[in-house]
Amino acid sequence: MKRMGILVAVCLCLAAGSVKADEYWHGPGWYVMAYQLAVIIWSGPYDSKEACEASKPANDEFEYDCSYLDKEPG
């Protein structure tokens, strides 16, 4: 049963990544990052950390954080 829960969590994470597939690297700046079994660029770039923080979704499905990315991840 525990394996089924892990499988469901992985599928949800992959589905979330595909939903936000258009939100990837767009140059240096602040990005909202979503964390749940993987790190996903959620939105961005923003000009300031304050703007990034204000753009975090009100959603408890993922953990969100703002990070400054100066080069393309990967």
DALINRA-V424829 format. One record per helix or strand of 2 or more residues. SS is the DSSP state (a for helix, b for strand). FROM is the first residue (numbers start at 1). TO is the last residue. If there is no record, write none. Layout:
<<SS | FROM | TO> <SS | FROM | TO>>
This chain:
<<a | 2 | 19> <b | 29 | 35> <b | 39 | 46> <a | 49 | 54> <b | 63 | 69>>
